[in-house]
Amino acid sequence: MSTTTGTLDPATRRVPPLGGLNRTVLGIELRRMLRNRRTVIFTLVLPAALMLSFGGQSGWDDKVGVGNVGAYILASMAMYGAALTAAAGGSMVALERSLGWSRQLRLTPLHPVAYILMKAFVALVMGALAIVAVNLVGILQGKAEMPTSTWIQCGALALVCTLTFAALGVFIGYVVPGENAMQILGPGLALLSFLGGLFIPLSQYAEGVRLVAYWTPMYGVAEVVRAPLTHELPWYAVVNAVGWCTLFVAGAAWRMSKDTARV
Amino acid sequence: MTTNTTNATAPAVRLAGVTKEFGDVRAVWGIDLALRPGEIVAFLGPNGAGKTTNIDMLLGLTKPTSGTVEVLGMEPRKAIARGLVSAVMQTGGLLKDLTVRETAAYMASLFADTRPVDEVLDRAGIAGLADRKVGKCSGGEQQRLRFAMALLSDPALLLLDEPTTGMDVEGRRAFWSAIRDDASSGRTVLFATHYLEEADQYADRIVLISQGQVVADGTGPQIRALASGRTIRAWLPDADVAAITALGGVDHVEVRGESVTIHAKDSDTVARYLLTATPARDLEITAKGIEEAFLSLTGQGESA
């Protein structure tokens, strides 16, 4: 056999910057999400359609904080859309693991942290798209009313809160194998949204239900996201939002670290 | 039989006193091995011999329980980060919703330096499929895509874990001719297989492993000779092991109760001796398969 040639000289080889994170990968990952019809329907079309039906209910023009009920519903629906999108994105991590793709990536310089950052970025971009979609529908519907700054603040807060659900998606994706994760996350998130006061204000629930609702994961983020509009934010809602985010991130990190031990 | 592989330059692969245990199971039990740059080496052994565990250790996917694993003189993960090592796995590792070109472009973007995507697809013979979704490719086409992905970083060491499993004869031949053409550039290739024929045909050197140990290491003809012996079984109480071993051409003698099992290259001599010089009865001679060769070689390793 011939001797080592120039290109195979280990001394000439470099390590990629940023642990392998780059624009090509982000572009392909985003394209994958947008090409997936199921993802687009459940995360972009569904929340927008819900916005259309919920947003037109009676009493939409009643005053809430610095805006009206239409604005309250809009902020809530944007949160729901973003949460669903981010959870769908998160659950794909486990799916890729089961397909052996994570193992393939382990044979490249891509650092595990860079992989997580990339997935988080894609989840945020998709969450932002969901928020924009719901807001566009809201604007076209012409019922929501609030100052533009409030509008932007609500959207930005919803984007931050998507992290909680991206982590939840990763966690559930690992616990429930294969493509079944979304079958649980879809109805599960809808249930949590009802319970957390995202679809129906908590004030309309019976006392007993409300006491339970305060402890569920959607309650905190819902209050946080609507705070710029309502100018109300109970301290326990903030504790709820931070607490569940920490819990889901910890759960996802725990499952993933257990998992990579036997990639 | 073991080839001495001390080399002035850093070996492509160096395993020294490597063991790997999973709980109570010993997957690898004390392997020492060095591969010279440019060698094409087969890891030959039955299922569960520890081939995949060794490959995983060379890829830094799993850490040895004890011992040293080095690739091109560095820690496996460091070699991976520099694109010096790549691997073709038997299954999985592909996303069905990406096209062939997207998959290669995705992989290519992760390395500091790579060969052009189109060149690599061409070399793997799938340039014509570039825009096809991976999920629509046949098993053989997917395997060639995995090969293309492995070539992207122009690795100095290429690891193949049972690369032709599930391929037809034609696909297998095409795959290996691509590998052979490619290896002339000085790349070291290490492949795991449980087919003696495949190892013999495509490797410069065969490392026979069984139960986590190297039981033989040599060229194809040398290894084939080991598998070509026969097994002689006979009823013989109080067998004189030393006398049988001294017959010449006897690899291994095993006494179980009143029966004796002898692995030998020259079965005629052993049979003649047993029937004429001992009270042996019920003599049985069988050709040794590769599996049995593994077993006898491992048995030898333990009694030595």
Interface residues (C-beta under 8 A of the other chain):
Chain A: M1 S2 T3 T4 T5 T7 L8 P10 R13 R14 V15 P16 P17 G20 N22 R23 T24 V25 I28 R31 R32 R35 N36 E96 L99 G100 W101 R103 Q104 L105 R106 L107 T108 P109 L110 V263
Chain B: T9 A10 R36 P37 G38 E39 I40 L59 L61 L72 G73 M74 A79 I80 A81 R82 G83 L84 V85 S86 A87 M89 T91 G92 G93 L94 L95 K96 D97 L98 E102 A105 Y106 M107 A108 S109 L110 F111 A112 D113 M149 S153 D154 A156 A183 S184 S185 G186 R187 D204
